[in-house]
Amino acid sequence: MDGNFQDWTEVKWDKRGVRQATESKNDFIKRESMNDRRISGVLSSDKINKAGSNGLGDKVMSARKLESETETFKHKTLDPSIAKRIAQKRCELKLSQKDLANKIFVPESVIKDYEKIGSKIIPNPNILNKIERVIGRVRD
């Protein structure tokens, strides 16, 4: 019998599958992960073709356009009238800041921030609801 009917090329097995003898382990892992991403739709040829770019494409604003932008972005801060009402109603019920904080399960510093006029605190609706449950309506 002639041994020509068998393929004797070396094949190496890895955790991820079969790889060719001439292929390094790192090359195999890269190829397999690229194939997996292509199959799952995460990687497309568009992303491959844009490799090396900053990824912004058409989204880049010119400096002039950016400078002419006039919109200002600010966080909504606590209304001073709400801060006054919280302090007044808490005092009417003869509660200290610590007592109110304990009743709504927050640190005392949170109550201090909510009562401080001119505070830069961003109002949390959940905390305001808890305060209103204990002392009554404070929002308009």
FENWOQUI-V455035 format. One record per helix or strand of 2 or more residues. SS is the DSSP state (H for helix, E for strand). FROM is the first residue (numbers start at 1). TO is the last residue. If there is no record, write none. Layout:
((SS | FROM | TO) (SS | FROM | TO))
This chain:
((H | 3 | 5) (E | 11 | 14) (E | 17 | 20) (H | 25 | 40) (H | 45 | 49) (H | 57 | 59) (H | 63 | 67) (H | 80 | 92) (H | 97 | 104) (H | 108 | 115) (H | 125 | 135))
